[in-house]
Structures are given as structure tokens and as C-alpha cells.
């Protein structure tokens, strides 16, 4: 696999994580704890695979510039500049949500999940949108 194929792969991983976050959230709302746990472990696994591929890609490919023009540029950068800080914030939030669950501190897990889930969902959805805008709809990106 060539490094240029990684954005598609890590976006697929991101989409799979997104689906399992939604499934896990649905399962816990329905009172199905074991399917919730399984879905969230799968979401964490896909998110970890995403992060590894994303970091590897940007280490080897470097910075890429958005190739879109006109009104698409401010739309893209608005999405990107909300996505980036929330993506950075989501990792410690996810860790702070998972650890209490592992320790059977479901009161803390539930309190933290109320903040983590919307951020994780937003980051996943906007990550897919950033990929589509940068690599599919207005791409390929310009190598800096």
C-alpha cells in the first residue's frame, strides 16, 4: 500500500468508529450493557487504527494544502478549525471516560460520557467531511 492511499483507509476506520459509537450509545440507551461494551471496544480499536494511520501518513506525506477555491475555502477552514482542537481534546476525554468504566465506576463513566460522546461524534463526522472536501470533492490536495 502506498502512503497516498492512507487517507482513504483512515477515513474508513473513522467511519467504522463512528458507526460503533452510535451503535454503542444506542445499546446502552436500550439497557444492553454487553453489546454496548463490545461496540465501544470496536469503536476504540477503529479510532486507534485511525490515529496510527493518520499520524503515519502526515509524518511521511507532510503538510497538504486544501485545493478548493471560492466559498468552499472558508467553509472548509471553519470545519477544520473546529475539528482540530476538538480532535486533540477528544483523546484525553475518551481516556477519562474509559478508565472509570474499566474500574466499574459507572457513575463517573456516565458523567464523563455525556461530554465525550458529542465531542467524539462531532470529530468523527467532521473528520469524514474534511477528508471528502480535501481528497474527493475538491482534491487532490496540493503537497506543501
Long-range contacts (C-beta under 8 A, 24 or more apart in sequence): 3-56, 3-57, 3-60, 3-61, 4-61, 6-53, 6-54, 6-56, 6-57, 6-61, 7-57, 7-131, 7-134, 7-135, 8-131, 8-135, 9-53, 10-49, 10-50, 10-53, 10-54, 10-57, 11-127, 11-128, 11-131, 13-46, 13-47, 13-49, 13-50, 13-53, 14-46, 14-47, 14-50, 14-124, 14-127, 14-128, 14-131, 15-124, 15-128, 16-42, 16-46, 17-42, 17-43, 17-44, 17-46, 17-47, 17-50, 17-124, 18-43, 18-121, 18-124, 18-125, 18-128, 20-46, 21-117, 21-120, 21-121, 21-124, 22-121, 25-117, 40-98, 44-94, 44-98, 47-94, 51-91, 61-143, 62-143, 62-144, 63-144, 64-134, 64-141, 64-142, 64-143, 64-144, 65-141, 65-142, 65-143, 65-144, 66-133, 66-134, 66-138, 66-141, 66-142, 67-134, 67-138, 67-139, 67-140, 67-141, 67-142, 68-133, 68-134, 68-137, 68-138, 69-138, 72-133, 72-138, 75-133, 76-130, 76-133, 76-134, 76-138, 79-126, 79-129, 79-130, 79-133, 80-126, 80-130, 82-122, 82-126, 83-122, 83-123, 83-126, 83-127, 83-130, 86-119, 86-122, 86-123, 86-126, 87-123, 87-127, 89-119, 90-116, 90-119, 90-120, 90-123, 93-119, 93-120, 94-120
